[in-house]
Amino acid sequence: MTTSAGKLAPAQTAEHQRLNEANEGLNPWRKWGPYLSERQWGTVREDDSPDGNAWESFSHDQARSRAYQWGEDGLAGISDERQLLCFALALWNGKDPILKERLFGLTNSEGNHGEDVKEYYYYLDSTPTHSYMRYLYKYPLNAYPYNDLVATNKARSRQEPEYELIDTGIFDANEYCDVEVEYAKAGPEDLLIQITVHNRSDQSAKLAVLPTLWFRNTWDQGNSPKPLIKAESSQSSQARLLATHHDLDDFVLHCNGADELLLTENETNTEVIFQQPNQSPYTKCGINRYVVHGEAAAVNPSQQGTKAAAIYNLSIAAHASSTIKLRLTKSTPETQNNSADQDFDQILDCRKQDCDAFYACVMPAGLSHEQKLVFKQAMAGMLWSKQFYNYDITPWLQQRGVDPLDTDQAQGFRNKQWHHMNNCDVISMPDKWEYPWYAAWDLAFHTTTFAHVDPSFAKQQLSLMLSSQYLHPNGQIPAYEWNFGDVNPPVHAWATYLVYLTDSALHGQADLQWLKQSFHKLLINFTWWINRKDVNGNSVFQGGFLGLDNIGIFDRTESPEMGGSLEQADGTAWMAFYSQTMVQIAVELARKDETYREYPAKFLRHFLSIAHAMVNRNASDSMWDEEDGFFYDVLRKSDGSSTRLKVRSMVGLIPLCAVHVFEENVMEQFDLANELRHIREKYPDKHSAFHDISLKGYANRHMMSALDETNLRRVLRIMLDPDEFLGDYGIRSISKRHESDPYRFIHNQQEYVVQYLPAESDSGLFGGNSNWRGPIWMPVNFMIIRSLVVYFCYYGNDFKVEFPTGSGQIANLYEVAEHLAQRLTSIFTRNAEGLRPVFGSQQTFQSDPHWKDYLLFNEYFHGDNGAGIGANHQTGWSGLIANLSHYFTSNSQESLLACGPMGPAPRGHQGDR
């Protein structure tokens, strides 16, 4: 057991020891990691267009010749935590028109379902400190079909599926190479890099592999001196590159056995991009021009610059492999004469073993081989999806001619109201190609998964969003770079408390100071919600799309255009949930500090007001429909009339998630029983249609919920109906009943229709690249499962429902939750036929030994067959599958009834929850 929060028990693995050293500031094990983006082009940060069209302002085609201002991207890349020095891979098969330096994908306007990466790559392994990482990229040996992908997708309608790289036939004859990249740290700043190229074809293959080292361009804006990379030796067996930067230690890339060293500048080719003369003949695209077009003058003969590559020209026999070994290490007098391959194999093997030992300790006992595969690759995807994110909004605005303090100028200019922000941190991304920018509610879910392997990083990420460089002075948490002022569901407090509990259990001591600091900032954010999103002061909340994109009949951010205001069932339920979580945190703090004693009652009152508004207020037009037994959004028009928008969707299930259970001693210790009594006397009807908190449940527990037992059963009956929400692979985002019975709404003689669409969207709302009108989404499924467990801890084993609805089979709520978790897990695991539903009907993915065990964690999943859809590397919140495996393997019905919803401490650890 430990004596300080943040330090793990000593009897752990070597990776745990590295985490200890990093957390205590003894060794910077996290300094280097997979912090390179997979797409910097097409982002808001790089957009200098007058109309805010980021996709067209900076294209993939420009990226090889145009220097970025705010970050870098690359293939299987790494960087230091400030992204001053970067390393990544480039490839050339002798047939492509360009080097493969970065992943290719379609822009939003090119794809029939929005932007989409058109490559196959996999995150296979990573430890939390990135002491070992493994990545796989599948590189075709024939010319990559750039034009075919663009033209075919552009020609398809929104009713047709996307045209994928594998559909082009380029992998049909196995004419490709598996390029496996491994990183292993001999020390915090001593990185071994092994690149193994496997020829999967029946013919010998020639391939140029170009490990590339470069500096992020920080000098063009006049902010810093220009750094330098130079070749130190021209002998092939001793080849190395020395990188010198005024704000970073000197580093050496040992590239023994390289055929050639090439150097140029990481600077824009202004002649190509802007039709203006270049200041130097050596530009960002110099290496591409040298290798692909044979332009000898494109690289610097003096072998110095800010971008460098070592060429390895490989000739690989059919079904054979070739390996390249490199070493990127801090240059010191002690390491100056070190060989690149000194103890290379032993260190690499040791780090692989450390990685396996770490996950053997972290994974709960009892997981099957398939579950372990899912768990480990989910965690690998989470860890690989960290990215250095750099966005200082004041200079960004000024570069675009906007004065951030001029209230009359450019009022609608993107992110102008966020000029206080200066982001320069490593942050967990939803998907480093499709979403290479943080999103507030995604990040909250990410941290709950990170907490199982690196709770210190999870806490740091949550604190970041509440810090003065992120949190708006008015209290709003930033949403995402396209519009920081948009609104995401307020799940930050819930994630904070869950991470706090997980951290406490793993370390044996609670980090109360961190919880206090978070609580103070959350108070500010909670107040922002109360003041800004409860327009009429009646505890009914708005918020716009609230992360659910096209789920509404119309864009929910534009409800005034529909002639009124939208009272949102999900927004109001999220605020009920926020209130409940603040009660939890306040109780935890007040047990140790009397300063917080008044807060449990404060947030209890907030919850009661919101619950009353959800269920009781003007029953004829409240969100709760007594006839249907379901929640709906309400469009309240300017003439005083109102309309329930009766779409059976996830909007109406979110209220189910607003539930919290607490022990009887909480009622006594904080005098909540008297508080409830006073409220009941003052407002005798205020609790009538939602659950009475004073009622005692299993083990004398109390529960806050907007649903009493009768209404809970009614909502569950609908949710668990296979003809409505219950799919074979989870809970759908919209009821299947709308497949044959679409919801129709007419406004100003225009008809709006919502129909069940289990796969891609047929709408252009929010870019058209996501769909909440039918598919299964992991985060909301996760929250539903969490709520069922909480209800179980209150009602106990005697509360049972028909599951599935209409089957005649009865189950308690733990059994329902566990079964839903199994349905979600089965998306990724092989079924009785040996198939993984996530791969859909793609036979190569299902049966080829070089594909079938490499998992993709999609953004969402087909509502009927579980196939992965949308962004295919959104491990961020689809990585929640690891949480579910951990939870239900570690907690039985008996332990939950005894200990409450959090269950006992994780396997192998002790600590009070």
Residue pairs with C-beta under 8 A, 6 or more apart in sequence:
1 9
1 508
1 910
2 8
2 9
2 507
2 508
2 509
3 509
4 509
5 503
5 504
5 507
5 509
5 510
5 511
5 513
5 514
6 23
6 24
6 456
6 507
6 511
7 20
7 23
7 24
7 507
8 16
8 19
8 20
8 506
8 507
9 16
9 507
9 508
9 909
10 17
10 20
12 361
13 354
13 357
13 358
13 361
14 354
14 357
14 358
15 127
15 128
15 129
15 131
15 354
15 355
15 357
15 358
16 358
16 361
18 27
18 29
18 127
18 129
18 131
19 29
19 128
19 129
19 454
19 456
20 26
21 27
21 29
22 28
22 29
22 30
22 129
22 456
23 456
27 187
27 188
28 188
28 189
29 129
29 130
29 131
29 185
29 188
30 81
30 129
30 130
30 426
30 457
31 80
31 81
31 188
31 189
32 78
32 79
32 80
32 81
32 130
32 185
32 188
32 189
32 191
33 78
33 79
33 81
33 129
33 130
33 386
33 426
34 77
34 78
34 126
34 130
34 133
34 383
34 384
34 385
34 386
34 387
35 78
35 79
35 80
35 81
35 83
35 386
35 387
35 388
35 426
36 72
36 73
36 74
36 77
36 78
36 79
36 83
36 86
36 88
36 387
36 388
37 71
37 72
37 73
37 387
37 388
37 429
37 432
37 436
38 73
38 74
38 75
38 77
38 102
38 103
38 117
38 432
38 433
38 436
39 73
39 102
39 103
39 105
39 117
39 432
39 433
39 434
39 436
40 46
40 63
40 68
40 70
40 71
40 72
40 73
40 436
41 58
41 59
41 60
41 62
41 63
41 68
41 73
41 102
42 54
42 55
42 57
42 58
42 59
42 60
42 107
42 115
43 54
43 58
43 70
43 71
43 436
43 437
43 481
44 52
44 54
44 414
44 415
44 437
44 481
44 482
45 69
45 70
45 71
45 390
45 391
45 396
45 437
45 481
46 54
46 57
46 58
46 68
46 69
46 70
47 53
47 54
47 57
47 58
48 57
48 58
48 399
48 400
49 56
49 57
52 414
54 482
55 107
55 108
55 109
55 115
56 107
56 109
58 66
59 107
60 102
60 104
60 105
60 107
62 273
63 73
63 102
64 98
64 99
64 101
64 102
64 284
64 285
64 288
65 268
65 269
65 272
65 273
65 283
65 284
65 285
66 268
66 269
66 273
66 284
67 217
67 220
67 266
67 267
67 268
67 284
68 216
68 217
69 217
69 220
69 221
70 390
70 391
70 396
71 83
71 216
71 387
71 388
71 389
71 390
72 79
72 83
72 86
72 214
72 216
73 102
73 436
74 86
74 87
74 88
74 89
74 101
74 102
74 212
75 88
75 89
75 90
75 91
75 100
75 101
75 102
75 103
75 121
75 137
76 88
76 89
76 121
76 135
76 137
76 179
76 181
77 86
77 87
77 88
77 89
78 86
78 87
78 88
78 130
78 183
78 191
79 85
79 86
79 87
79 216
79 388
80 248
81 388
81 426
82 247
82 248
82 388
82 424
83 216
83 388
83 390
84 215
84 216
84 218
84 227
84 245
84 247
84 248
85 213
85 214
85 215
85 216
85 243
85 245
85 248
85 251
86 213
86 214
86 215
86 216
87 193
87 211
87 212
87 213
87 253
87 328
88 101
88 212
89 137
89 179
89 181
89 195
89 209
89 210
89 211
89 212
90 99
90 100
90 101
90 209
90 210
90 211
90 212
90 287
90 309
91 99
91 100
91 139
91 179
91 207
91 208
91 209
91 210
92 99
92 100
92 207
92 208
92 210
92 291
92 292
93 139
93 140
93 141
93 142
93 143
93 205
93 206
93 207
93 208
94 206
94 207
94 208
95 141
95 142
95 143
96 143
96 144
96 292
97 143
97 146
97 292
98 288
98 292
99 210
99 287
99 288
99 291
99 292
100 139
100 144
101 212
101 288
103 117
103 119
103 121
103 433
104 117
104 118
104 119
104 144
104 146
104 149
105 115
105 116
105 117
105 118
105 119
105 433
105 434
106 115
106 116
106 118
106 149
106 150
106 153
107 115
108 114
108 115
108 767
108 768
108 769
110 150
110 153
110 154
111 153
111 154
111 162
111 769
112 153
112 154
112 156
112 157
112 158
112 160
112 162
112 163
113 158
113 162
113 760
113 761
113 768
113 769
114 767
114 768
114 769
114 770
115 434
115 767
115 769
116 153
116 162
116 434
116 769
116 871
117 433
117 434
117 871
117 872
117 873
118 149
118 164
118 165
119 137
119 138
119 165
120 137
120 138
120 165
120 166
121 135
121 136
121 137
121 138
121 873
122 135
122 136
122 137
122 377
122 854
122 855
122 856
123 135
123 377
123 380
123 381
123 383
123 384
123 385
123 873
123 875
124 134
124 135
124 136
124 377
124 380
124 854
125 132
125 133
125 134
125 355
125 376
125 380
126 132
126 133
126 134
126 355
126 379
126 380
126 383
126 384
127 133
127 351
127 354
127 355
127 358
127 383
128 358
128 383
128 450
128 453
128 454
128 457
129 185
130 183
130 185
130 383
131 184
131 185
131 351
131 354
131 355
132 182
132 183
132 184
132 185
132 351
132 352
132 354
132 355
133 182
133 183
133 380
133 383
133 384
134 180
134 181
134 182
134 183
134 380
135 180
135 181
135 182
135 384
136 178
136 179
136 180
136 181
136 854
137 178
137 179
137 181
138 171
138 176
138 177
138 178
138 179
139 176
139 177
139 179
139 207
140 170
140 171
140 175
140 176
141 175
141 176
141 177
141 201
141 205
141 207
142 170
142 175
144 170
145 165
145 168
145 170
148 168
149 163
149 165
149 168
152 163
153 162
153 163
156 162
156 163
158 760
158 761
158 762
158 763
158 764
158 768
159 762
161 759
161 760
162 760
165 171
166 842
166 844
166 845
170 176
171 844
173 201
173 202
174 200
174 201
174 202
175 200
175 201
175 203
176 200
176 201
177 197
177 198
177 199
177 200
177 201
177 205
177 207
177 316
178 197
178 198
178 200
178 850
179 195
179 196
179 197
179 198
179 209
180 195
180 196
180 197
180 198
181 193
181 194
181 195
182 192
182 193
182 194
182 195
182 196
182 348
183 191
183 192
183 193
184 191
184 192
184 194
184 347
184 348
184 350
184 351
184 352
185 191
185 192
185 351
186 192
186 329
186 343
186 347
187 329
189 249
189 251
189 329
189 330
190 327
190 328
190 329
190 330
190 335
191 327
191 328
191 329
192 325
192 326
192 327
192 344
192 347
192 348
193 211
193 325
193 326
193 327
193 328
194 323
194 324
194 325
194 326
194 344
194 348
195 209
195 211
195 323
195 324
195 325
195 326
196 321
196 322
196 323
196 324
197 207
197 209
197 314
197 316
197 321
197 322
197 323
197 324
198 320
198 321
199 205
199 316
199 317
199 318
199 319
199 320
199 321
200 319
200 850
201 318
201 319
202 318
202 319
203 318
204 315
204 316
204 317
204 318
205 314
205 315
205 316
205 318
206 313
206 314
206 315
206 316
207 313
207 314
207 316
208 291
208 311
208 312
208 313
208 314
209 311
209 312
209 314
209 324
210 262
210 287
210 291
210 309
210 310
210 311
210 312
211 253
211 255
211 309
211 310
211 312
211 324
211 326
212 287
212 307
212 308
212 309
213 229
213 241
213 243
213 253
213 307
213 308
213 309
213 328
214 229
214 266
214 306
214 307
214 308
215 227
215 229
215 243
215 245
215 266
215 306
215 307
216 266
217 266
217 267
217 306
218 224
219 225
219 226
219 227
220 267
220 268
224 246
224 247
225 246
226 306
227 243
227 244
227 245
227 246
227 248
227 306
228 243
228 244
228 304
228 305
228 306
229 241
229 242
229 243
229 244
229 263
229 304
229 305
229 306
229 307
229 308
230 241
230 242
230 244
230 263
230 303
230 304
230 305
231 239
231 240
231 241
231 242
231 261
231 263
231 303
231 304
231 308
232 240
232 241
232 242
232 252
233 239
233 240
234 261
234 303
236 256
236 257
236 258
236 259
237 256
237 257
238 256
239 254
239 255
239 256
239 257
239 258
239 261
239 310
240 252
240 253
240 254
240 255
240 256
240 340
241 252
241 253
241 255
241 261
241 308
241 310
242 250
242 251
242 252
242 331
243 250
243 251
243 252
243 253
244 250
249 330
249 331
250 330
250 331
251 328
251 329
251 330
251 331
252 327
252 328
252 329
252 330
252 331
252 335
253 308
253 310
253 326
253 327
253 328
254 326
254 327
254 328
254 329
254 339
254 340
255 261
255 310
255 326
255 340
256 325
256 326
256 339
256 340
256 341
257 312
257 324
258 310
258 311
258 312
259 311
259 312
259 313
260 310
260 311
261 303
261 308
261 309
261 310
261 311
262 286
262 287
262 290
262 291
262 299
262 308
262 309
262 310
262 311
263 282
263 299
263 300
263 303
263 304
263 305
263 307
263 308
264 282
264 283
264 284
264 286
264 287
264 298
264 299
264 300
264 305
264 306
264 307
264 308
265 280
265 282
265 283
265 284
265 286
265 300
265 305
265 306
265 307
266 284
266 305
266 306
266 307
267 279
267 280
267 282
267 283
267 284
267 306
268 274
268 283
268 284
269 278
269 283
269 284
269 285
270 276
270 277
270 278
270 279
271 277
271 278
272 285
281 297
281 298
282 298
282 299
282 300
282 305
283 298
284 307
285 298
286 298
286 299
286 300
286 307
287 298
287 299
287 307
287 309
289 295
289 298
290 296
290 298
290 299
291 311
310 326
312 324
314 322
316 322
325 340
325 341
325 344
326 340
327 340
327 341
327 344
329 335
329 338
358 453
359 372
359 375
359 376
359 379
361 908
362 452
362 453
363 372
363 375
363 376
363 886
364 885
364 886
364 889
364 890
364 906
364 907
365 889
365 907
366 889
367 375
367 885
367 889
368 829
370 828
370 829
370 830
371 825
371 829
371 885
371 889
373 829
373 853
373 855
374 825
374 828
374 829
374 855
374 881
374 882
374 885
375 881
375 882
375 885
375 886
377 854
377 855
377 857
378 449
378 855
378 857
378 875
378 878
378 879
378 881
378 882
379 449
379 452
379 453
379 879
379 882
381 857
381 873
381 875
381 879
382 428
382 446
382 449
382 450
382 875
382 876
382 879
382 882
383 453
384 432
384 875
385 428
385 429
385 430
385 431
385 432
385 873
385 875
385 876
386 426
386 427
386 428
386 429
387 426
387 427
387 428
387 429
387 432
387 436
388 425
388 426
388 427
389 423
389 424
389 425
389 426
389 427
389 429
389 437
389 438
390 423
390 424
391 421
391 422
391 423
391 424
391 481
392 421
392 422
392 423
392 424
393 404
393 415
393 418
393 419
393 420
393 421
393 422
394 404
394 419
394 422
396 415
397 403
397 404
397 413
397 415
397 416
397 419
398 404
400 413
402 409
402 410
402 413
402 416
403 409
404 416
404 419
405 419
410 416
414 482
414 483
415 421
415 481
415 483
415 484
415 485
417 472
417 484
417 485
418 472
418 478
418 484
418 485
420 468
420 469
420 472
420 473
421 469
421 470
421 478
421 484
422 469
423 469
423 470
425 464
427 438
427 443
427 461
427 464
428 438
428 443
428 446
428 447
428 450
428 461
428 876
429 435
429 436
429 437
429 438
429 876
430 438
430 439
430 442
430 859
430 871
430 874
430 876
430 877
431 859
431 871
431 873
431 874
431 875
431 876
432 873
433 871
433 873
434 769
434 859
434 871
434 873
434 874
435 442
435 480
435 871
435 874
437 480
437 481
437 482
438 480
439 479
439 480
439 488
440 465
440 477
440 478
440 479
440 480
440 488
440 492
441 488
441 489
441 491
441 492
441 547
441 779
442 779
442 876
442 877
443 461
443 462
443 465
443 876
444 462
444 491
444 492
444 494
444 495
445 491
445 495
445 779
445 782
445 876
445 877
445 880
446 458
446 461
446 876
446 877
446 879
447 458
447 459
447 461
447 462
447 495
447 499
448 458
448 495
448 498
448 499
448 502
448 880
448 883
449 879
449 880
449 882
449 883
450 457
450 458
450 461
451 458
451 498
451 499
451 502
451 503
451 506
452 502
452 882
452 883
452 886
452 906
455 499
455 502
455 503
455 506
455 507
456 503
458 499
458 502
458 503
459 499
459 500
459 503
459 511
459 514
462 492
462 495
462 496
462 499
462 518
463 514
463 517
463 518
464 470
465 471
465 477
465 478
465 492
466 477
466 492
466 518
466 521
466 522
466 525
470 477
470 478
471 477
471 478
471 521
471 524
471 525
472 478
472 484
472 528
474 528
474 532
475 524
475 525
475 526
475 527
475 528
476 485
476 487
476 525
476 528
476 532
477 488
477 490
477 492
477 525
478 484
479 485
479 486
479 487
479 488
480 486
480 488
486 544
486 545
486 557
487 533
487 543
487 544
487 545
487 546
488 546
488 547
489 543
489 546
489 547
489 570
489 571
489 574
490 525
490 526
490 529
490 574
490 575
490 577
490 578
491 574
491 577
492 522
492 525
493 522
493 526
493 578
493 581
493 582
493 585
494 577
494 578
494 581
496 515
496 518
496 522
496 585
497 515
497 581
497 584
497 585
497 588
500 510
500 511
500 514
500 515
500 518
500 588
501 902
501 913
502 906
503 510
503 511
504 510
504 511
504 911
504 912
504 913
505 905
505 906
505 909
505 910
505 911
505 913
506 906
506 909
506 911
507 911
508 909
508 910
508 911
509 911
510 588
510 912
512 588
512 589
512 592
512 593
515 585
515 588
515 589
516 589
516 593
518 585
519 582
519 585
519 586
519 589
519 596
522 582
522 585
523 582
526 578
526 582
529 541
529 575
529 578
530 606
533 541
533 542
533 543
533 571
533 575
534 540
534 541
534 542
534 575
535 542
535 565
536 565
538 613
538 617
539 572
539 575
539 606
539 609
539 610
539 612
539 613
540 567
540 572
540 613
540 614
540 617
540 623
541 567
541 568
541 571
541 572
541 574
541 575
541 610
542 559
542 565
542 566
542 567
542 568
542 571
543 556
543 568
543 570
543 571
543 574
544 556
544 557
545 551
545 552
545 555
545 556
545 557
545 766
546 556
546 568
546 570
546 571
546 574
548 556
548 570
548 650
548 651
548 733
548 772
549 765
549 766
549 770
549 771
549 772
550 761
550 763
550 765
550 766
550 770
550 771
550 772
550 773
551 647
551 649
551 650
551 651
551 733
551 734
551 772
551 773
552 633
552 645
552 647
552 651
552 754
553 645
553 647
553 743
553 745
553 752
553 753
553 754
554 561
554 562
554 747
554 752
555 765
555 766
556 566
556 568
556 633
559 565
559 566
559 635
562 635
562 747
563 635
563 637
563 638
563 747
563 748
564 635
564 636
564 637
564 638
564 642
565 635
565 636
566 633
566 634
566 635
566 636
567 623
567 633
567 634
567 635
567 636
568 633
568 651
569 614
569 623
569 631
569 632
569 633
569 634
569 651
569 652
569 654
569 655
570 633
570 650
570 651
570 654
570 655
572 610
572 613
572 614
572 623
572 655
573 614
573 631
573 654
573 655
573 657
573 658
573 706
574 654
574 658
575 606
575 610
576 607
576 610
576 611
576 614
576 655
576 658
576 706
577 657
577 658
579 603
579 604
579 606
579 607
579 610
580 603
580 607
580 658
580 659
580 660
580 704
581 660
582 599
582 603
582 606
583 599
583 600
583 603
583 604
583 607
583 660
583 662
583 704
584 660
584 662
586 596
586 599
586 600
586 602
586 603
587 600
587 662
587 666
587 670
589 595
589 596
589 599
590 596
590 597
590 599
590 600
590 670
591 669
597 670
600 666
600 670
600 672
601 670
601 671
601 672
601 675
604 672
604 675
604 676
604 693
604 704
605 675
605 679
607 704
608 679
608 686
608 687
610 706
611 658
611 687
611 690
611 704
611 705
611 706
612 683
612 686
612 687
612 690
613 622
614 622
614 623
614 624
614 631
614 655
614 690
614 706
615 622
615 623
615 624
615 689
615 690
615 706
615 711
616 622
616 685
616 686
616 688
616 689
616 690
619 626
619 689
621 634
621 636
621 642
621 644
622 634
623 631
623 632
623 633
623 634
623 644
623 655
624 630
624 631
624 689
624 711
625 631
625 632
625 644
625 646
628 646
629 711
629 714
629 715
629 717
629 718
630 648
630 652
630 714
630 715
630 718
631 651
631 652
631 653
631 654
631 655
631 715
632 644
632 645
632 646
632 647
632 651
632 652
633 644
633 645
633 647
633 651
634 642
634 643
634 644
634 645
635 642
635 643
635 645
636 642
637 643
643 745
645 743
645 745
646 743
647 734
647 738
647 743
647 754
648 718
648 724
648 725
648 734
648 735
648 737
648 738
648 743
649 733
649 734
649 735
649 754
649 772
649 773
650 731
650 733
650 734
650 772
650 777
650 780
652 715
653 715
653 719
653 725
653 731
653 780
653 784
654 780
654 783
655 706
655 707
655 715
656 707
656 712
656 715
656 716
656 719
656 784
656 787
657 780
657 783
657 784
657 786
657 787
658 704
658 705
658 706
658 787
659 703
659 704
659 705
659 707
659 787
659 790
659 791
660 703
660 704
660 705
660 790
661 697
661 701
661 702
661 703
661 704
661 790
661 793
661 794
661 900
661 901
662 701
662 702
662 703
662 704
663 699
663 700
663 701
663 702
663 900
664 696
664 699
664 700
664 701
664 702
666 672
666 702
667 673
667 702
672 693
673 694
676 693
676 694
679 686
679 687
680 686
680 687
687 693
689 708
689 711
690 705
690 706
690 707
690 708
690 711
691 703
691 704
691 705
691 706
691 707
691 708
691 709
692 708
693 702
693 703
693 704
694 702
695 702
695 703
696 702
697 703
697 794
697 795
697 796
698 793
698 794
698 795
698 796
698 897
699 897
699 898
701 793
701 794
701 900
702 794
703 790
703 791
703 794
705 712
705 791
707 715
709 795
709 799
712 791
713 801
716 801
716 816
717 801
717 802
717 805
718 724
718 725
718 735
718 805
719 725
719 726
719 731
719 784
720 726
720 801
720 802
720 803
720 804
720 805
720 816
721 804
721 805
721 806
722 736
722 804
722 805
722 806
723 736
723 737
723 806
724 732
724 735
724 736
724 737
724 805
725 731
725 732
725 735
725 736
726 732
726 804
726 805
727 736
727 776
727 823
727 863
727 864
727 866
728 823
728 864
728 865
728 866
729 776
729 823
729 824
729 826
729 827
729 837
729 861
729 862
729 865
729 866
730 776
730 778
730 781
730 820
730 823
730 824
730 827
730 861
730 866
731 776
731 780
731 781
731 784
731 820
732 756
732 758
732 774
732 775
732 776
732 863
733 771
733 772
733 773
733 774
733 775
733 776
733 777
733 780
733 860
733 863
734 754
734 756
734 757
734 772
734 773
734 774
734 863
735 756
736 756
736 774
736 863
737 756
738 754
738 755
738 756
738 773
739 755
739 756
742 753
742 754
742 755
742 756
743 753
743 754
743 755
744 751
744 752
744 753
745 751
745 752
745 753
746 752
754 773
755 773
756 773
756 774
756 863
757 771
757 773
757 774
757 775
758 774
758 775
758 862
758 863
758 864
758 865
759 771
759 774
759 775
759 862
759 863
759 867
759 869
760 771
760 869
760 870
761 768
761 769
761 770
761 771
761 773
763 771
763 773
769 870
769 871
770 859
770 860
770 870
771 860
771 869
771 870
774 863
775 860
775 861
775 862
775 863
775 869
775 870
776 824
776 827
776 860
776 861
776 862
776 863
776 866
777 859
777 860
777 861
778 824
778 860
778 861
778 877
778 878
778 880
778 881
779 877
779 880
781 820
781 824
782 877
782 880
782 883
782 884
784 820
785 817
785 820
785 821
785 884
786 901
788 813
788 814
788 816
788 817
788 820
789 813
789 814
789 817
789 896
789 901
790 901
791 799
791 813
792 799
792 812
792 813
792 814
792 817
792 893
792 896
792 897
793 896
793 897
793 900
793 901
795 813
796 812
796 897
797 812
797 814
797 893
797 897
798 812
799 812
799 813
800 810
800 811
800 812
801 810
801 811
801 813
801 816
802 808
802 809
802 810
803 809
803 810
803 811
803 815
803 816
803 819
811 819
812 893
814 893
814 896
815 893
817 888
818 888
821 884
821 885
821 887
821 888
824 881
824 884
825 881
825 884
825 885
826 837
826 866
827 836
827 837
827 838
827 861
827 866
827 868
827 881
828 836
828 837
828 838
828 855
828 857
828 881
829 836
830 836
831 837
834 846
834 847
835 846
836 845
836 846
836 852
836 855
837 861
837 865
837 866
837 867
838 855
838 856
838 858
838 861
838 866
838 867
838 868
839 845
839 846
839 852
839 856
839 867
839 868
840 862
840 865
840 867
840 868
841 867
844 851
845 851
845 852
846 852
856 868
856 872
856 873
857 868
857 872
857 873
857 874
857 875
857 878
857 879
857 881
858 868
858 869
858 870
858 871
858 872
858 874
858 878
859 869
859 870
859 871
859 872
859 874
859 878
860 869
860 870
861 867
861 868
861 869
862 868
862 869
886 906
887 903
890 903
890 904
890 906
890 907
891 903
891 904
895 903
895 904
896 903
899 913
900 913
902 913
903 913
904 913
905 911
905 912
905 913
